[in-house]
Amino acid sequence: MSAKLKIRKGDKVVVITGKDKGKQGEVLRVIPAENRAVVGGINISRRHTKQTAAQEGGIINKDMPIQISNLALRDPKDGKPTRVGYKTLGDGKKVRFAKRSGEVIDG
């Protein structure tokens, strides 16, 4: 069983370590089984592909998965990396919030 991930599809994230450190992007896809996420414009690989009936050949840039531990959610208030917490609102709804500013992320 994989761990509960605090990053979801559509979140704005910052890379905190690795070759793309400091870059920002949006999560396109999350792969919970591997603890990885695909972020637009981050961890780009250049693939040499053969021409097929459906696709033209050549060198194609492709977004590759990156470890979730190398990503941090972007604070909605100041855009800096933040950790994520959970809290229950008055109506009983459970939401994520940025620990840096206390701002609610979704909800």
N, C-alpha and C positions, 0 to 999 in steps of 0.2 A: 504494500500500500504506500502511495506517495504522500508526502507532507502537504498540508494545507498551504496553498500559494496565496500570497497577498497581492500579487500583480495579475491583472486581468487584461483581456483583449480590449484595445481602445485606450488604455492608460498612457499618459505621457511619462516617459522614464528618462533617467540620466545614467550613463555608463560610469561606474565608479572605479573600475580597474580594468586593465588590459590595453590592447593597442588602440582602442577607440575611446579611451578615458576622456570624460568631459563632454562627449557628444550626446545630443538629445534626440529622441525620436518617439514614435508611437508604436505600441505593441500591436503587431498584425495577427499573431497566432501564439498560443501558449501550448506547450507540450508537457503536461504534468508528469507523465510517466518517466520522463528524462530530466525533469527540473530545468527545462530550457524554454526560451521564448524567442520568437522571431521579431526583430524590431526593424522598422523601415529605415534604410540608410546606414545601418550598423552592421559590422561583421560581414562585409561584402566580399564575395568570392567571385573570381573570374572563371567561368566555365567555357571550355572549348567544346562546342557541340556540332555534330554532323547535321547536314540538312535533311529534313524529312518532308513528307507531303504537307504536314500541318505547320511546320516551323522552319524558318530560315536558319541556315548554319552560320557559324562565326563565333566570336567571343561575346558571351552574355554575362552581365553582372547579375548576381543572385544573392539575396539576403539569406544568410545562414543563421541557424539557431545560436543563441548565446546563453550561458549559464545564468539562471535567475539570481544567483548570489552576487553576480557582477553588476546588477541593475538596482537602482533605487528609484522610488516614485518621486516625481517632481512635485514640489509643494505648490498648491494652487495660488498661494499668496505671493511668494517671491521667486518661484522657479528654481529654488535650490533643492538638492537631494534631501529626502526625509524618510523616516521610518513610518511604518503603517501600524495603526492600532485599531481596535474594534470597540465600539460602545453602543449601548442601546438607547434610543431616543425615548421621549415621553410616551409616544404611541406604541412602543414595544418593537419598533423596527430596528434591526441591527445594521449599523453602517460602518464604513471604514472612515478613519480620520487621520490627518497628517499630524504626527507627534511634534513636529517642529513648530507649527502655528496653531494647532488645534482645529483647523478648518476641516469640515466634512467633505470627503472626496466624492462619494456617491450618495444619492438619496434625496 
